[in-house]
Amino acid sequence: KVDMESLAEATSGVIGSLLSTTMLCPLDTCTTKFQAQVLIEAVSSGQVLSLYQGIGTKNLHSFFAKFVYFYGYSYFKKLYLDRSGSKSIGAKANLAIAAVAGACTAIVTQKTTWNDAFGGLSISLMLTSNPAI
């Protein structure tokens, strides 16, 4: 038997993904062409190592952000299972837990002044839906 609710949600997700991909395709193409141009320039001028500029900071941020996200996800999942008495979590609870973990990550990893951090926080919180999905 086909679960119609799951089928409808999956169809909605696919349509949204196709619409997003179609709308953003020109930007992706421009980005790819620009990146290829930079790569060719770095290789031809012998400056390949310059492409790694800032890698330490990026890795540190990535490490910290992923640690906070996965720790938070695991913590909130365990909390949900303990409080609900369930042995597993459903899709909706999983999405909610992932979104909360993403929101915690966005809040904790803002690395600017308080005013600047909260100025961009609303956009960061909206973007937490991406890893949740």
Secondary structure per residue as TSV (DSSP state, phi and psi in degrees):
chain	resnum	aa	ss	phi	psi
A	1	K	-	360.0	134.1
A	2	V	-	-86.0	129.1
A	3	D	-	-79.5	106.2
A	4	M	H	-65.8	-34.9
A	5	E	H	-65.0	-44.9
A	6	S	H	-65.3	-38.9
A	7	L	H	-63.4	-42.0
A	8	A	H	-65.6	-41.7
A	9	E	H	-66.3	-40.7
A	10	A	H	-65.4	-41.1
A	11	T	H	-64.4	-42.3
A	12	S	H	-61.7	-42.5
A	13	G	H	-62.1	-42.2
A	14	V	H	-65.3	-44.1
A	15	I	H	-63.1	-43.6
A	16	G	H	-61.9	-42.0
A	17	S	H	-64.8	-43.8
A	18	L	H	-64.1	-40.4
A	19	L	H	-64.3	-45.6
A	20	S	H	-61.6	-46.6
A	21	T	H	-61.4	-42.0
A	22	T	H	-64.8	-42.6
A	23	M	H	-70.0	-35.2
A	24	L	H	-94.4	-4.1
A	25	C	H	-55.4	-45.1
A	26	P	H	-60.8	-37.8
A	27	L	H	-67.1	-41.0
A	28	D	H	-62.3	-39.9
A	29	T	H	-63.6	-45.1
A	30	C	H	-61.8	-43.4
A	31	T	H	-62.1	-45.1
A	32	T	H	-62.8	-43.8
A	33	K	H	-64.3	-41.0
A	34	F	H	-64.0	-44.9
A	35	Q	H	-63.4	-39.2
A	36	A	H	-64.2	-39.9
A	37	Q	H	-63.1	-44.2
A	38	V	H	-63.3	-42.6
A	39	L	H	-61.7	-47.1
A	40	I	H	-60.1	-42.6
A	41	E	H	-63.5	-43.0
A	42	A	H	-66.0	-41.5
A	43	V	H	-67.7	-46.5
A	44	S	H	-66.6	-27.1
A	45	S	T	-97.0	4.3
A	46	G	T	70.6	25.8
A	47	Q	-	-111.3	37.6
A	48	V	G	-59.6	-38.6
A	49	L	G	-64.3	-21.4
A	50	S	G	-65.6	-20.1
A	51	L	G	-69.0	-16.3
A	52	Y	G	-96.6	11.7
A	53	Q	T	-60.9	128.5
A	54	G	T	84.7	8.4
A	55	I	H	-63.4	-35.1
A	56	G	H	-61.8	-46.7
A	57	T	H	-65.7	-41.9
A	58	K	H	-63.8	-43.0
A	59	N	H	-65.3	-39.9
A	60	L	H	-62.8	-45.0
A	61	H	H	-63.8	-44.1
A	62	S	H	-62.6	-44.9
A	63	F	H	-57.8	-50.6
A	64	F	H	-64.0	-46.0
A	65	A	H	-64.7	-43.8
A	66	K	H	-67.4	-38.4
A	67	F	H	-61.6	-47.8
A	68	V	H	-61.7	-43.4
A	69	Y	H	-62.4	-53.1
A	70	F	H	-70.4	-33.1
A	71	Y	H	-64.6	-47.6
A	72	G	H	-62.1	-43.0
A	73	Y	H	-60.4	-47.0
A	74	S	H	-64.0	-42.2
A	75	Y	H	-62.7	-49.8
A	76	F	H	-70.2	-30.9
A	77	K	H	-65.1	-46.0
A	78	K	H	-63.1	-42.1
A	79	L	H	-60.5	-44.2
A	80	Y	H	-62.0	-47.1
A	81	L	H	-64.4	-40.0
A	82	D	H	-64.6	-44.2
A	83	R	H	-76.5	-32.7
A	84	S	H	-86.1	-20.7
A	85	G	-	77.7	4.7
A	86	S	-	-79.3	160.1
A	87	K	S	-97.5	-14.0
A	88	S	S	-147.7	166.3
A	89	I	-	-111.4	146.0
A	90	G	-	-83.0	178.5
A	91	A	H	-63.7	-43.4
A	92	K	H	-65.6	-44.0
A	93	A	H	-65.8	-37.6
A	94	N	H	-62.3	-44.5
A	95	L	H	-63.5	-42.0
A	96	A	H	-64.7	-43.6
A	97	I	H	-64.1	-42.6
A	98	A	H	-64.0	-38.9
A	99	A	H	-66.9	-40.5
A	100	V	H	-64.9	-42.9
A	101	A	H	-62.9	-39.8
A	102	G	H	-65.2	-39.9
A	103	A	H	-65.1	-41.9
A	104	C	H	-61.1	-41.2
A	105	T	H	-63.1	-44.4
A	106	A	H	-61.2	-41.3
A	107	I	H	-68.7	-45.1
A	108	V	H	-71.7	-33.3
A	109	T	T	-94.1	7.3
A	110	Q	-	-66.8	118.9
A	111	K	-	-115.4	44.3
A	112	T	S	-130.4	-166.5
A	113	T	-	-67.8	163.2
A	114	W	H	-57.8	-43.8
A	115	N	H	-63.2	-46.2
A	116	D	H	-65.5	-40.0
A	117	A	H	-61.6	-45.7
A	118	F	H	-78.0	-19.1
A	119	G	H	-66.6	-38.5
A	120	G	H	-97.5	-1.3
A	121	L	H	-65.2	-38.6
A	122	S	H	-61.4	-40.7
A	123	I	H	-67.9	-41.9
A	124	S	H	-60.4	-39.4
A	125	L	H	-67.2	-36.5
A	126	M	H	-65.6	-34.9
A	127	L	T	-74.8	-9.3
A	128	T	T	-68.2	-15.2
A	129	S	H	-67.4	-26.6
A	130	N	H	-62.2	-54.8
A	131	P	H	-67.6	-28.0
A	132	A	H	-63.1	-41.1
A	133	I	-	-75.4	360.0
